[in-house]
Amino acid sequence: MTVFDSIILGIIEGFTEFLPISSTGHLIVASEFLNLEQNSINKAYEVIIQFAAILAVILNYPDKFNTKHINLWSKIFIAFLPIAAIGFLFSSYVKAMFTIEIVAYMFIVGGIVFLIVEKFYDESKHTVSNVEDVSFKQALYIGIAQIFALIPGTSRAGASIIGAMLVGLNRKASAEFSFLLAFPVMCATTGYDLLKHHEQLLQSSNLLNLAVGFVVAFFVAFLTIKLFLKFLENFTFVSFGIYRIAFGILLLIILNNNINY
């Protein structure tokens, strides 16, 4: 991996982690086009840029990370449990699904789901506008919806946002709950990957790439969260649905051409 590769992947991770367009899917595709092997060194790099995204959440919501919000974090923990349990029990099956073809189809499926949800969205029925007001039952349902994110290309943010909208949260509250829910999910996955790849992280030859990727991913993620919330004040998720479908179709076309050659 070169410094250029680390910058590109850092931008992709920072920009896509909190948008409903699948950071994992984009990183898989980008790695393919950059001819990067999924080896232990590159896996270690992904750990670092994920940690940068976690830090971006903390600095965007510093007031939420204190004991005054125990009730909120209890709900977030409830929402985290389903994906933690299913991910742990079926980790080998999840890894087996990491192909560009599955990513492409799930991009399309996710895009269609967003368009359908927006088609029937009724602002008057989405009364929860503050994440503090989410009930434990709603949090559990959001967590169940997030399980679909285990399928590459689905998007953790997308699955949790859709789940939140379906149980009565408005667009902004859905996005904010998804941001906060990313914290325990990413801490768990990053911590697990850190244990597996800590030796590669300590290799001096990789320190520059790791540092560059971390800084790029952090700043891009920090700005993306702020801009995304501003975007939702005036727009819907329709554009994300269209993008997902278009991107998925493009991937299938590229994949089909490669197979033919």
C-alpha positions as CSV (number, residue, x, y, z in Angstrom):
1,M,0.0,0.0,0.0
2,T,1.3,3.4,-1.0
3,V,0.6,6.8,0.7
4,F,-1.7,7.6,-2.3
5,D,-3.7,4.4,-1.6
6,S,-3.9,5.3,2.1
7,I,-5.3,8.7,1.2
8,I,-7.9,7.3,-1.2
9,L,-9.1,4.7,1.3
10,G,-9.1,7.2,4.2
11,I,-11.3,9.5,2.2
12,I,-13.7,6.7,1.3
13,E,-13.9,5.4,4.9
14,G,-14.4,8.9,6.3
15,F,-17.1,9.9,3.8
16,T,-19.0,6.6,3.6
17,E,-19.0,5.3,7.2
18,F,-21.9,7.5,8.4
19,L,-23.8,7.8,5.1
20,P,-26.3,5.0,4.1
21,I,-24.1,3.9,1.2
22,S,-21.9,1.2,2.8
23,S,-18.4,2.0,3.8
24,T,-17.4,-1.7,3.6
25,G,-18.8,-2.1,0.1
26,H,-16.9,1.0,-1.1
27,L,-13.7,-0.1,0.5
28,I,-14.0,-3.6,-1.0
29,V,-14.5,-2.1,-4.5
30,A,-11.8,0.5,-4.0
31,S,-9.3,-2.2,-2.9
32,E,-10.1,-4.2,-6.0
33,F,-9.5,-1.3,-8.3
34,L,-6.3,-0.3,-6.5
35,N,-5.2,-4.0,-6.7
36,L,-4.7,-4.2,-2.9
37,E,-4.7,-7.6,-1.4
38,Q,-6.8,-8.3,1.6
39,N,-3.7,-9.2,3.6
40,S,-2.9,-8.7,7.3
41,I,-1.1,-5.3,6.7
42,N,-4.0,-3.8,4.8
43,K,-6.5,-5.2,7.4
44,A,-4.4,-3.4,10.0
45,Y,-4.8,-0.2,8.1
46,E,-8.6,-0.6,8.0
47,V,-8.5,-0.9,11.8
48,I,-6.7,2.5,12.1
49,I,-9.1,4.4,9.8
50,Q,-12.1,2.8,11.6
51,F,-10.7,4.1,14.9
52,A,-10.5,7.6,13.3
53,A,-14.2,7.4,12.4
54,I,-14.9,6.5,16.1
55,L,-13.0,9.5,17.2
56,A,-15.0,11.7,14.8
57,V,-18.3,10.6,16.5
58,I,-16.9,11.5,20.0
59,L,-15.8,14.9,18.9
60,N,-19.1,15.6,17.1
61,Y,-21.1,14.7,20.2
62,P,-18.9,15.4,23.2
63,D,-21.9,16.2,25.4
64,K,-23.3,12.7,24.9
65,F,-20.3,11.0,26.3
66,N,-20.9,11.5,30.1
67,T,-22.9,9.9,32.9
68,K,-25.8,12.3,32.4
69,H,-26.8,10.2,29.4
70,I,-26.8,6.7,30.9
71,N,-30.4,6.2,29.8
72,L,-29.5,7.0,26.2
73,W,-26.5,4.7,26.2
74,S,-28.5,1.9,27.8
75,K,-30.8,2.1,24.7
76,I,-27.9,2.2,22.4
77,F,-26.4,-0.8,24.1
78,I,-29.8,-2.6,23.6
79,A,-29.6,-1.7,19.9
80,F,-26.1,-3.0,19.7
81,L,-26.7,-6.4,21.1
82,P,-28.5,-8.1,18.1
83,I,-25.7,-7.4,15.6
84,A,-23.1,-8.3,18.2
85,A,-24.7,-11.7,18.9
86,I,-25.4,-12.6,15.2
87,G,-22.1,-11.3,14.1
88,F,-20.2,-13.4,16.6
89,L,-22.2,-16.6,16.0
90,F,-22.1,-16.4,12.2
91,S,-18.8,-14.6,11.6
92,S,-17.5,-17.3,9.2
93,Y,-20.7,-17.0,7.0
94,V,-20.4,-13.2,7.0
95,K,-16.8,-13.4,5.7
96,A,-17.8,-15.8,3.0
97,M,-20.3,-13.2,1.6
98,F,-17.5,-10.6,0.9
99,T,-17.7,-10.5,-2.9
100,I,-18.2,-7.6,-5.3
101,E,-21.3,-9.4,-6.8
102,I,-23.0,-9.5,-3.4
103,V,-22.0,-5.9,-2.7
104,A,-23.5,-4.8,-6.0
105,Y,-26.9,-6.6,-5.5
106,M,-27.2,-5.3,-1.9
107,F,-26.5,-1.7,-3.1
108,I,-29.4,-2.1,-5.4
109,V,-31.7,-3.7,-2.9
110,G,-30.8,-1.1,-0.3
111,G,-31.5,1.7,-2.7
112,I,-34.9,0.3,-3.6
113,V,-35.7,0.0,0.1
114,F,-34.8,3.7,0.7
115,L,-37.1,4.8,-2.2
116,I,-40.0,2.7,-0.9
117,V,-39.6,4.0,2.7
118,E,-39.4,7.6,1.4
119,K,-42.5,7.1,-0.8
120,F,-44.6,6.3,2.2
121,Y,-42.9,8.6,4.7
122,D,-45.3,10.7,6.7
123,E,-43.7,13.4,8.8
124,S,-46.7,13.6,11.2
125,K,-46.2,9.9,12.1
126,H,-42.5,10.3,12.9
127,T,-42.8,12.1,16.2
128,V,-39.4,11.3,17.7
129,S,-37.1,14.2,16.9
130,N,-34.6,13.8,19.7
131,V,-32.5,10.7,20.3
132,E,-33.1,11.0,24.0
133,D,-36.8,10.2,23.5
134,V,-36.2,6.9,21.8
135,S,-37.8,4.1,23.8
136,F,-36.1,0.8,24.7
137,K,-38.6,-1.0,22.3
138,Q,-37.7,1.3,19.4
139,A,-34.0,0.8,20.2
140,L,-34.4,-3.0,20.0
141,Y,-36.2,-2.8,16.7
142,I,-33.4,-0.5,15.3
143,G,-30.9,-3.0,16.5
144,I,-32.7,-5.9,14.7
145,A,-32.8,-3.9,11.5
146,Q,-29.0,-3.3,11.8
147,I,-28.4,-7.0,11.6
148,F,-28.9,-6.7,7.8
149,A,-25.7,-4.7,7.8
150,L,-23.7,-7.9,8.2
151,I,-24.4,-8.5,4.5
152,P,-21.7,-6.6,2.5
153,G,-23.0,-3.7,0.6
154,T,-26.1,-3.2,2.9
155,S,-24.6,-0.4,5.0
156,R,-24.7,-0.3,8.8
157,A,-25.8,3.3,8.7
158,G,-28.5,2.6,6.1
159,A,-29.9,-0.4,7.9
160,S,-30.1,1.4,11.3
161,I,-31.5,4.6,9.7
162,I,-34.2,2.6,7.9
163,G,-35.0,0.8,11.1
164,A,-35.3,4.0,13.0
165,M,-37.6,5.6,10.4
166,L,-39.8,2.6,10.4
167,V,-40.3,2.8,14.2
168,G,-41.2,6.6,14.3
169,L,-38.0,8.6,14.3
170,N,-37.7,11.5,11.9
171,R,-34.9,11.7,9.4
172,K,-32.5,13.7,11.6
173,A,-33.1,11.7,14.7
174,S,-32.6,8.5,12.7
175,A,-29.3,9.7,11.4
176,E,-28.1,10.9,14.9
177,F,-29.1,7.6,16.6
178,S,-27.2,5.8,13.8
179,F,-24.1,7.9,14.4
180,L,-24.1,7.1,18.2
181,L,-24.9,3.5,17.6
182,A,-21.8,3.3,15.4
183,F,-19.7,3.9,18.5
184,P,-20.2,0.5,20.2
185,V,-20.4,-1.4,16.9
186,M,-17.1,0.1,15.6
187,C,-15.4,-0.2,19.0
188,A,-16.2,-3.9,19.0
189,T,-15.1,-4.6,15.5
190,T,-12.0,-2.4,15.8
191,G,-11.0,-3.9,19.1
192,Y,-11.4,-7.4,17.7
193,D,-9.4,-6.5,14.6
194,L,-6.7,-4.8,16.7
195,L,-6.1,-8.0,18.6
196,K,-5.7,-9.9,15.4
197,H,-3.5,-7.4,13.6
198,H,-1.6,-5.6,16.4
199,E,1.8,-6.9,15.2
200,Q,1.3,-5.4,11.7
201,L,0.3,-2.1,13.3
202,L,3.7,-1.9,15.0
203,Q,5.7,-2.4,11.9
204,S,7.7,0.7,11.3
205,S,7.4,0.5,7.5
206,N,3.7,1.0,7.8
207,L,3.6,3.9,10.2
208,L,3.5,6.7,7.6
209,N,0.6,5.1,5.7
210,L,-1.3,4.4,9.0
211,A,-0.8,8.0,10.1
212,V,-1.9,9.6,6.8
213,G,-4.9,7.3,6.6
214,F,-5.9,8.1,10.2
215,V,-5.7,11.9,9.8
216,V,-7.6,11.8,6.4
217,A,-10.3,9.5,7.6
218,F,-10.8,11.5,10.8
219,F,-11.2,14.9,9.2
220,V,-13.4,13.6,6.4
221,A,-15.7,11.7,8.8
222,F,-15.9,14.7,11.2
223,L,-17.0,17.0,8.3
224,T,-19.3,14.4,6.8
225,I,-21.4,14.0,10.0
226,K,-21.9,17.7,10.2
227,L,-22.7,18.2,6.5
228,F,-25.0,15.1,6.5
229,L,-27.2,16.6,9.3
230,K,-27.4,19.9,7.4
231,F,-28.4,18.0,4.3
232,L,-31.3,16.3,6.1
233,E,-32.7,19.6,7.2
234,N,-33.8,20.3,3.6
235,F,-33.6,17.0,1.7
236,T,-34.7,13.4,1.9
237,F,-32.9,10.0,1.5
238,V,-34.1,9.7,-2.1
239,S,-30.8,10.8,-3.6
240,F,-29.0,8.1,-1.6
241,G,-31.5,5.5,-2.9
242,I,-30.9,6.5,-6.5
243,Y,-27.1,6.6,-6.0
244,R,-27.1,3.1,-4.5
245,I,-29.1,1.6,-7.4
246,A,-26.9,3.4,-10.0
247,F,-23.7,2.3,-8.3
248,G,-24.9,-1.3,-7.9
249,I,-25.8,-1.5,-11.6
250,L,-22.4,0.0,-12.5
251,L,-20.6,-2.6,-10.5
252,L,-22.6,-5.5,-12.1
253,I,-21.7,-4.1,-15.6
254,I,-18.0,-3.9,-14.7
255,L,-18.1,-7.3,-13.1
256,N,-19.8,-8.8,-16.2
257,N,-17.3,-7.2,-18.6
258,N,-14.4,-8.6,-16.6
259,I,-15.9,-12.0,-16.6
260,N,-16.4,-11.9,-20.4
261,Y,-12.8,-10.9,-20.9
